Amino acid sequence: MPAARIRIAAIVVLLLVAVIPVRAAEPLQSVPQLDLSRHAGLWHEIAHLPSHFQRGCASDITVQYTLRPDDLIGVRNTCRDADGELLQAQGVARPVAGSPGRLQVRFAPDWLAWLPLVWADYLVVALDPGYQWAMVGTPDRDYLWILSRSPGMERARYDDLTARARAMGFAPEDLVLAAPVYGPAPAEPEPAP
């Protein structure tokens, strides 16, 4: 009887291992609805996957979305470097027709806006109904940001979002924590005897 249970457990593990890469290969889905007027405003970055354009950021990482009369969304990323100097990048975003949770973002100058290469796809992949937290990623799953309206996040919420990120095919173990996460840390597993 124990040998049969071991075989069943081994089969279940093999099936799970086989399913995980297939799930990660599925196209990343954005949230089905995004009210840009509610999404506008200041967001604090809680964590991000490492990116070359954020390598100088040491603290106080924020993004400000501003609705513009030309149907574009102003994007201002700010942070402080290790010396406390304020760094910022200005860009614009545009909604993608038929995909409410998908935006294309550009930080290149306006005169390059006609080039498709300068626009990057950003998907809001998880969103609080009250617009108090959001998770934004790229279709290739190379970039991920966990955002909050407040400059910190409860541990339970953070753990829930990292579990969701893993299920979507991201690597949350590589996240760089950029803001405080409050609450008890997850229990350490007991060492094997």
GROMACS elastic network, one bead per residue, 0.5 to 0.9 nm:
[ bonds ]
;  ai    aj funct       b0    kb
    1     4     6  0.52389   500
    1     5     6  0.65188   500
    1     6     6  0.88232   500
    2     5     6  0.51027   500
    2     6     6  0.62200   500
    2     7     6  0.87171   500
    3     6     6  0.50336   500
    3     7     6  0.62520   500
    3     8     6  0.86812   500
    4     7     6  0.51065   500
    4     8     6  0.62345   500
    4     9     6  0.85961   500
    5     8     6  0.50313   500
    5     9     6  0.60410   500
    5    10     6  0.84701   500
    6     9     6  0.50489   500
    6    10     6  0.60587   500
    6    11     6  0.85962   500
    7    10     6  0.50148   500
    7    11     6  0.61755   500
    7    12     6  0.86544   500
    8    11     6  0.50867   500
    8    12     6  0.62035   500
    8    13     6  0.86445   500
    9    12     6  0.50965   500
    9    13     6  0.61968   500
    9    14     6  0.86324   500
   10    13     6  0.51300   500
   10    14     6  0.61730   500
   10    15     6  0.86164   500
   11    14     6  0.50848   500
   11    15     6  0.61366   500
   11    16     6  0.86299   500
   12    15     6  0.51155   500
   12    16     6  0.62125   500
   12    17     6  0.86532   500
   13    16     6  0.51147   500
   13    17     6  0.61691   500
   13    18     6  0.85713   500
   14    17     6  0.51003   500
   14    18     6  0.61153   500
   14    19     6  0.86450   500
   15    18     6  0.50429   500
   15    19     6  0.61666   500
   15    20     6  0.87900   500
   16    19     6  0.51128   500
   16    20     6  0.62521   500
   17    20     6  0.55197   500
   17    21     6  0.74243   500
   18    21     6  0.64323   500
   18    22     6  0.71814   500
   19    22     6  0.52530   500
   19    23     6  0.61858   500
   19    24     6  0.87383   500
   20    23     6  0.51758   500
   20    24     6  0.62804   500
   20    25     6  0.87237   500
   20   167     6  0.83113   500
   20   169     6  0.79730   500
   21    24     6  0.50645   500
   21    25     6  0.62109   500
   21    26     6  0.88786   500
   21   169     6  0.80262   500
   22    25     6  0.50973   500
   22    26     6  0.65671   500
   23    26     6  0.53180   500
   23    27     6  0.87017   500
   23   167     6  0.78842   500
   23   168     6  0.73169   500
   23   169     6  0.69267   500
   24    27     6  0.79046   500
   24    28     6  0.83075   500
   24   141     6  0.88195   500
   24   166     6  0.89402   500
   24   167     6  0.78574   500
   24   168     6  0.62538   500
   24   170     6  0.77957   500
   25    28     6  0.84360   500
   25   169     6  0.76943   500
   26    29     6  0.87722   500
   26   168     6  0.86482   500
   26   169     6  0.86809   500
   27   139     6  0.69630   500
   27   140     6  0.85849   500
   28   123     6  0.81188   500
   28   125     6  0.78593   500
   28   137     6  0.86426   500
   28   138     6  0.80308   500
   28   139     6  0.55187   500
   28   140     6  0.80045   500
   28   141     6  0.79861   500
   28   168     6  0.70344   500
   28   169     6  0.84584   500
   29    32     6  0.84657   500
   29   101     6  0.85283   500
   29   102     6  0.88438   500
   29   123     6  0.75127   500
   29   124     6  0.84733   500
   29   125     6  0.63863   500
   29   139     6  0.82757   500
   29   168     6  0.86521   500
   30    33     6  0.85157   500
   30    99     6  0.75819   500
   30   100     6  0.77659   500
   30   102     6  0.61730   500
   30   122     6  0.89403   500
   30   123     6  0.52616   500
   30   124     6  0.52919   500
   30   126     6  0.73972   500
   30   136     6  0.87234   500
   30   137     6  0.89102   500
   31    34     6  0.69727   500
   31    99     6  0.85340   500
   31   100     6  0.72555   500
   31   101     6  0.50015   500
   31   102     6  0.80972   500
   31   123     6  0.78810   500
   31   124     6  0.59938   500
   31   125     6  0.53599   500
   31   126     6  0.61604   500
   31   127     6  0.71867   500
   32    99     6  0.73196   500
   32   100     6  0.61418   500
   32   101     6  0.61563   500
   33    99     6  0.82647   500
   33   100     6  0.53321   500
   33   101     6  0.60284   500
   34    37     6  0.88017   500
   34    38     6  0.81438   500
   34    39     6  0.73352   500
   34   100     6  0.54421   500
   34   101     6  0.53459   500
   34   102     6  0.86625   500
   34   124     6  0.81903   500
   34   127     6  0.85206   500
   35    38     6  0.54118   500
   35    39     6  0.61603   500
   35    40     6  0.86708   500
   35   100     6  0.81236   500
   35   101     6  0.87974   500
   36    40     6  0.59017   500
   36    65     6  0.89802   500
   36    67     6  0.77442   500
   36    73     6  0.86898   500
   36    95     6  0.89545   500
   36   100     6  0.89545   500
   37    40     6  0.52968   500
   37    41     6  0.84251   500
   37    66     6  0.86305   500
   37    67     6  0.71280   500
   38    41     6  0.77686   500
   38   130     6  0.86248   500
   38   131     6  0.67253   500
   39    42     6  0.88013   500
   39    65     6  0.74510   500
   39   131     6  0.65345   500
   40    43     6  0.87222   500
   40    64     6  0.71861   500
   40    66     6  0.55150   500
   40    67     6  0.66599   500
   40    73     6  0.83119   500
   41    63     6  0.82147   500
   41    64     6  0.53490   500
   41    65     6  0.51067   500
   41    66     6  0.62527   500
   41    67     6  0.88271   500
   41   149     6  0.86573   500
   42    62     6  0.69425   500
   42    63     6  0.59467   500
   42    65     6  0.65849   500
   42    66     6  0.88318   500
   42   148     6  0.87520   500
   42   149     6  0.66056   500
   43    61     6  0.87411   500
   43    62     6  0.55846   500
   43    63     6  0.53114   500
   43    64     6  0.62344   500
   43    65     6  0.82294   500
   43   132     6  0.87366   500
   43   133     6  0.82128   500
   43   134     6  0.88486   500
   43   147     6  0.59118   500
   43   148     6  0.54616   500
   43   150     6  0.73185   500
   43   151     6  0.82082   500
   44    60     6  0.75747   500
   44    61     6  0.61194   500
   44    63     6  0.65808   500
   44    64     6  0.88229   500
   44   146     6  0.85634   500
   44   147     6  0.55023   500
   44   148     6  0.51723   500
   44   149     6  0.58810   500
   44   150     6  0.62466   500
   44   151     6  0.53751   500
   44   152     6  0.77805   500
   44   179     6  0.80742   500
   45    48     6  0.74494   500
   45    60     6  0.79109   500
   45    61     6  0.54582   500
   45    62     6  0.55531   500
   45    63     6  0.74794   500
   45   145     6  0.68480   500
   45   146     6  0.60310   500
   45   148     6  0.64260   500
   45   149     6  0.87729   500
   45   151     6  0.74865   500
   45   152     6  0.84919   500
   45   177     6  0.87129   500
   45   178     6  0.64143   500
   45   179     6  0.68292   500
   46    61     6  0.81455   500
   46   145     6  0.75330   500
   46   146     6  0.54336   500
   46   147     6  0.55166   500
   46   148     6  0.67207   500
   46   151     6  0.73309   500
   46   152     6  0.65108   500
   46   153     6  0.71121   500
   46   158     6  0.86052   500
   46   176     6  0.85990   500
   46   177     6  0.61458   500
   46   178     6  0.51053   500
   46   180     6  0.72058   500
   46   181     6  0.78163   500
   47   144     6  0.81426   500
   47   145     6  0.58374   500
   47   146     6  0.52427   500
   47   147     6  0.73592   500
   47   175     6  0.60194   500
   47   176     6  0.53423   500
   47   178     6  0.50132   500
   47   179     6  0.69122   500
   48    51     6  0.80553   500
   48   143     6  0.72313   500
   48   144     6  0.54069   500
   48   146     6  0.63432   500
   48   147     6  0.89157   500
   48   172     6  0.87902   500
   48   174     6  0.84261   500
   48   175     6  0.52299   500
   48   176     6  0.52886   500
   48   177     6  0.67901   500
   48   178     6  0.73928   500
   49   142     6  0.73258   500
   49   143     6  0.54857   500
   49   144     6  0.53588   500
   49   145     6  0.68097   500
   49   170     6  0.89988   500
   49   171     6  0.80651   500
   49   172     6  0.75908   500
   49   174     6  0.60891   500
   49   176     6  0.59249   500
   49   177     6  0.89045   500
   50    53     6  0.88292   500
   50    54     6  0.73790   500
   50    55     6  0.76127   500
   50   142     6  0.86144   500
   50   143     6  0.73962   500
   50   144     6  0.85973   500
   50   174     6  0.74470   500
   50   175     6  0.68749   500
   50   176     6  0.64591   500
   51    54     6  0.55213   500
   51    55     6  0.65284   500
   51   142     6  0.84489   500
   51   143     6  0.70828   500
   52    55     6  0.53464   500
   52    56     6  0.85721   500
   53    56     6  0.76016   500
   53    57     6  0.87567   500
   54    57     6  0.53976   500
   54    58     6  0.87201   500
   54    79     6  0.87183   500
   55    58     6  0.81113   500
   55    81     6  0.89921   500
   56    79     6  0.84880   500
   56    80     6  0.80025   500
   56    81     6  0.55276   500
   56    82     6  0.75694   500
   56    87     6  0.82731   500
   57    60     6  0.81782   500
   57    61     6  0.71377   500
   57    78     6  0.85302   500
   57    79     6  0.55748   500
   57    80     6  0.56370   500
   57    82     6  0.72174   500
   57    87     6  0.77044   500
   57   178     6  0.89720   500
   58    61     6  0.78766   500
   58    79     6  0.71187   500
   58    80     6  0.57564   500
   58    82     6  0.53249   500
   58    83     6  0.86645   500
   58    84     6  0.82108   500
   58   178     6  0.76156   500
   59    79     6  0.59579   500
   59    80     6  0.52413   500
   59    81     6  0.67378   500
   59    82     6  0.77426   500
   59    84     6  0.82275   500
   59   178     6  0.63454   500
   59   179     6  0.74691   500
   60    78     6  0.75904   500
   60    79     6  0.50759   500
   60    80     6  0.58718   500
   60    81     6  0.89384   500
   60   151     6  0.81513   500
   60   178     6  0.76521   500
   60   179     6  0.75705   500
   61    77     6  0.74062   500
   61    78     6  0.56905   500
   61    80     6  0.70436   500
   61   178     6  0.70950   500
   61   179     6  0.81854   500
   62    76     6  0.81354   500
   62    77     6  0.57915   500
   62    78     6  0.53470   500
   62    79     6  0.63683   500
   62   147     6  0.85173   500
   62   151     6  0.88831   500
   63    75     6  0.68064   500
   63    76     6  0.55481   500
   63    78     6  0.63766   500
   63    79     6  0.88981   500
   63   147     6  0.87874   500
   64    74     6  0.77163   500
   64    75     6  0.57316   500
   64    76     6  0.51252   500
   64    77     6  0.65368   500
   64    78     6  0.84056   500
   65    73     6  0.62986   500
   65    74     6  0.55114   500
   65    76     6  0.67593   500
   65    92     6  0.87581   500
   65    93     6  0.87548   500
   66    72     6  0.86410   500
   66    73     6  0.54358   500
   66    75     6  0.66079   500
   66    76     6  0.84962   500
   67    70     6  0.86279   500
   67    71     6  0.72189   500
   67    72     6  0.66692   500
   67    74     6  0.63047   500
   68    71     6  0.57194   500
   68    72     6  0.55363   500
   68    73     6  0.56062   500
   68    74     6  0.66210   500
   69    72     6  0.73081   500
   69    73     6  0.88539   500
   70    73     6  0.84320   500
   71    94     6  0.73325   500
   71    95     6  0.85245   500
   72    92     6  0.64009   500
   72    93     6  0.57822   500
   72    94     6  0.50968   500
   72    95     6  0.77024   500
   73    91     6  0.85074   500
   73    92     6  0.54088   500
   73    94     6  0.61767   500
   73    95     6  0.84067   500
   73   105     6  0.89310   500
   74    90     6  0.75675   500
   74    91     6  0.61527   500
   74    93     6  0.64476   500
   75    89     6  0.81285   500
   75    90     6  0.58094   500
   75    92     6  0.51447   500
   75    93     6  0.67196   500
   75   105     6  0.82386   500
   75   106     6  0.88732   500
   75   107     6  0.85839   500
   76    88     6  0.68101   500
   76    89     6  0.57550   500
   76    91     6  0.62636   500
   76    92     6  0.82608   500
   77    87     6  0.81943   500
   77    88     6  0.53831   500
   77    89     6  0.51982   500
   77    90     6  0.65337   500
   77    91     6  0.82626   500
   78    86     6  0.68855   500
   78    87     6  0.55349   500
   78    89     6  0.65977   500
   78    90     6  0.88530   500
   79    84     6  0.88245   500
   79    85     6  0.82087   500
   79    86     6  0.57802   500
   79    87     6  0.53558   500
   79    88     6  0.65274   500
   80    83     6  0.75549   500
   80    84     6  0.51151   500
   80    85     6  0.52391   500
   80    87     6  0.58420   500
   80    88     6  0.86825   500
   81    84     6  0.52139   500
   81    85     6  0.54444   500
   81    86     6  0.66566   500
   81    87     6  0.69630   500
   82    85     6  0.74702   500
   83    86     6  0.90000   500
   89   107     6  0.73148   500
   90   106     6  0.88907   500
   90   107     6  0.62761   500
   90   108     6  0.89135   500
   91   105     6  0.70609   500
   91   106     6  0.55020   500
   91   108     6  0.72043   500
   91   109     6  0.82939   500
   92   104     6  0.83730   500
   92   105     6  0.57293   500
   92   106     6  0.54632   500
   92   107     6  0.66273   500
   93   103     6  0.61735   500
   93   104     6  0.53753   500
   93   106     6  0.62564   500
   93   107     6  0.88566   500
   93   119     6  0.84935   500
   94   102     6  0.87492   500
   94   103     6  0.55116   500
   94   104     6  0.53095   500
   94   105     6  0.65514   500
   94   106     6  0.87133   500
   95    98     6  0.89153   500
   95    99     6  0.77534   500
   95   100     6  0.70267   500
   95   101     6  0.80121   500
   95   102     6  0.62933   500
   95   104     6  0.64352   500
   95   105     6  0.89559   500
   96    99     6  0.55715   500
   96   100     6  0.68530   500
   96   101     6  0.81791   500
   96   102     6  0.57511   500
   96   103     6  0.56067   500
   96   104     6  0.68676   500
   97   100     6  0.71416   500
   97   102     6  0.85603   500
   98   102     6  0.88711   500
   99   102     6  0.54446   500
   99   103     6  0.82801   500
  100   103     6  0.79802   500
  100   124     6  0.89594   500
  101   122     6  0.84936   500
  101   123     6  0.58004   500
  101   124     6  0.51608   500
  101   125     6  0.73377   500
  102   121     6  0.70120   500
  102   122     6  0.59012   500
  102   124     6  0.63285   500
  102   125     6  0.87381   500
  103   120     6  0.81898   500
  103   121     6  0.59399   500
  103   122     6  0.52042   500
  103   123     6  0.62332   500
  103   124     6  0.81031   500
  104   119     6  0.56117   500
  104   120     6  0.52335   500
  104   122     6  0.58949   500
  104   123     6  0.85164   500
  105   118     6  0.81275   500
  105   119     6  0.53153   500
  105   120     6  0.51790   500
  105   121     6  0.64670   500
  105   122     6  0.68764   500
  106   109     6  0.82004   500
  106   110     6  0.88509   500
  106   113     6  0.76432   500
  106   118     6  0.57717   500
  106   120     6  0.64403   500
  107   110     6  0.86664   500
  107   118     6  0.74553   500
  107   119     6  0.80375   500
  108   111     6  0.82498   500
  108   112     6  0.64504   500
  108   113     6  0.72277   500
  108   118     6  0.62172   500
  108   119     6  0.83705   500
  109   112     6  0.56386   500
  109   113     6  0.69539   500
  110   113     6  0.51604   500
  110   114     6  0.84005   500
  111   114     6  0.73517   500
  112   115     6  0.57420   500
  112   116     6  0.89300   500
  112   118     6  0.72087   500
  113   116     6  0.75055   500
  113   117     6  0.89357   500
  113   118     6  0.67447   500
  113   119     6  0.77217   500
  114   117     6  0.88600   500
  114   118     6  0.82892   500
  115   118     6  0.58877   500
  115   119     6  0.77053   500
  116   119     6  0.57393   500
  116   120     6  0.85944   500
  117   120     6  0.74897   500
  120   138     6  0.80671   500
  121   137     6  0.84919   500
  121   138     6  0.59990   500
  121   139     6  0.69730   500
  122   136     6  0.65311   500
  122   137     6  0.57460   500
  122   138     6  0.50433   500
  122   139     6  0.73791   500
  123   126     6  0.89064   500
  123   135     6  0.84133   500
  123   136     6  0.54506   500
  123   137     6  0.53208   500
  123   138     6  0.59767   500
  123   139     6  0.72589   500
  124   127     6  0.69948   500
  124   134     6  0.69551   500
  124   135     6  0.58746   500
  124   137     6  0.65558   500
  124   138     6  0.88554   500
  125   134     6  0.77065   500
  125   135     6  0.56717   500
  125   136     6  0.56175   500
  125   137     6  0.66242   500
  125   165     6  0.87237   500
  125   168     6  0.88332   500
  126   133     6  0.83435   500
  126   134     6  0.55944   500
  126   135     6  0.50072   500
  126   136     6  0.71894   500
  126   161     6  0.81247   500
  126   164     6  0.83847   500
  126   165     6  0.89716   500
  127   130     6  0.82671   500
  127   131     6  0.64738   500
  127   132     6  0.79746   500
  127   133     6  0.60767   500
  127   135     6  0.64149   500
  127   136     6  0.88064   500
  128   132     6  0.57733   500
  128   133     6  0.53687   500
  128   134     6  0.62365   500
  129   132     6  0.77477   500
  129   133     6  0.87527   500
  130   133     6  0.81027   500
  131   134     6  0.70880   500
  131   148     6  0.85196   500
  131   149     6  0.78976   500
  132   147     6  0.84503   500
  132   148     6  0.57786   500
  132   149     6  0.52287   500
  132   150     6  0.77909   500
  133   146     6  0.75366   500
  133   147     6  0.54943   500
  133   149     6  0.62290   500
  133   150     6  0.85316   500
  133   153     6  0.88798   500
  134   145     6  0.82185   500
  134   146     6  0.60979   500
  134   147     6  0.51493   500
  134   148     6  0.64326   500
  134   149     6  0.88632   500
  135   144     6  0.71621   500
  135   145     6  0.56985   500
  135   147     6  0.60556   500
  135   148     6  0.88091   500
  135   161     6  0.76484   500
  135   165     6  0.84423   500
  136   143     6  0.82253   500
  136   144     6  0.56680   500
  136   145     6  0.51974   500
  136   146     6  0.66156   500
  136   147     6  0.78405   500
  137   140     6  0.84045   500
  137   141     6  0.63694   500
  137   142     6  0.77882   500
  137   143     6  0.54616   500
  137   145     6  0.63303   500
  137   146     6  0.88603   500
  137   170     6  0.87686   500
  138   141     6  0.52276   500
  138   142     6  0.64609   500
  138   143     6  0.55229   500
  138   144     6  0.67442   500
  139   142     6  0.78417   500
  139   143     6  0.85179   500
  140   143     6  0.77523   500
  141   144     6  0.69906   500
  141   168     6  0.85341   500
  141   169     6  0.69453   500
  141   170     6  0.55892   500
  141   171     6  0.82872   500
  142   170     6  0.75328   500
  142   171     6  0.86694   500
  143   170     6  0.83768   500
  144   165     6  0.84494   500
  144   170     6  0.76837   500
  144   172     6  0.87035   500
  144   175     6  0.81851   500
  145   175     6  0.86630   500
  146   158     6  0.82896   500
  146   161     6  0.78209   500
  146   162     6  0.87311   500
  147   150     6  0.86479   500
  147   151     6  0.89690   500
  148   151     6  0.67709   500
  148   152     6  0.71848   500
  148   153     6  0.71012   500
  149   152     6  0.84800   500
  150   153     6  0.72501   500
  151   179     6  0.64847   500
  151   180     6  0.73870   500
  152   179     6  0.55969   500
  152   181     6  0.57194   500
  152   182     6  0.72330   500
  153   156     6  0.84851   500
  153   157     6  0.68896   500
  153   158     6  0.65330   500
  153   179     6  0.78785   500
  153   180     6  0.65691   500
  153   182     6  0.60713   500
  153   183     6  0.88774   500
  154   157     6  0.54553   500
  154   158     6  0.62957   500
  154   159     6  0.86823   500
  154   180     6  0.85214   500
  154   181     6  0.54961   500
  154   183     6  0.59575   500
  155   158     6  0.50101   500
  155   159     6  0.59690   500
  155   160     6  0.84559   500
  155   181     6  0.53621   500
  155   182     6  0.51883   500
  155   183     6  0.51167   500
  155   184     6  0.68171   500
  155   185     6  0.70795   500
  155   186     6  0.86144   500
  156   159     6  0.51673   500
  156   160     6  0.61356   500
  156   161     6  0.86811   500
  156   182     6  0.85228   500
  156   183     6  0.74572   500
  156   184     6  0.85207   500
  157   160     6  0.50490   500
  157   161     6  0.62156   500
  157   162     6  0.86725   500
  158   161     6  0.51443   500
  158   162     6  0.61777   500
  158   163     6  0.85827   500
  158   181     6  0.72522   500
  159   162     6  0.51613   500
  159   163     6  0.61518   500
  159   164     6  0.86196   500
  159   186     6  0.87302   500
  160   163     6  0.51626   500
  160   164     6  0.62746   500
  160   165     6  0.86657   500
  161   165     6  0.60756   500
  161   166     6  0.86162   500
  162   166     6  0.61828   500
  162   167     6  0.86358   500
  162   170     6  0.87308   500
  162   171     6  0.86637   500
  162   172     6  0.56470   500
  162   173     6  0.84150   500
  162   175     6  0.88809   500
  163   166     6  0.51305   500
  163   167     6  0.63216   500
  163   168     6  0.87446   500
  163   172     6  0.78145   500
  164   167     6  0.50640   500
  164   168     6  0.63124   500
  164   169     6  0.88819   500
  164   170     6  0.88363   500
  165   168     6  0.50617   500
  165   169     6  0.65059   500
  165   170     6  0.53228   500
  165   171     6  0.73242   500
  165   172     6  0.64606   500
  166   169     6  0.51738   500
  166   170     6  0.50240   500
  166   171     6  0.59751   500
  166   172     6  0.61073   500
  166   173     6  0.88005   500
  167   170     6  0.73918   500
  170   173     6  0.89149   500
  171   174     6  0.57795   500
  171   175     6  0.74252   500
  172   175     6  0.51836   500
  172   176     6  0.89266   500
  173   176     6  0.87070   500
  177   180     6  0.76866   500
  177   181     6  0.83961   500
  182   185     6  0.84153   500
  184   187     6  0.84199   500
  185   188     6  0.85982   500
  187   190     6  0.87863   500
  188   191     6  0.87859   500
  189   192     6  0.87552   500
  190   193     6  0.88203   500
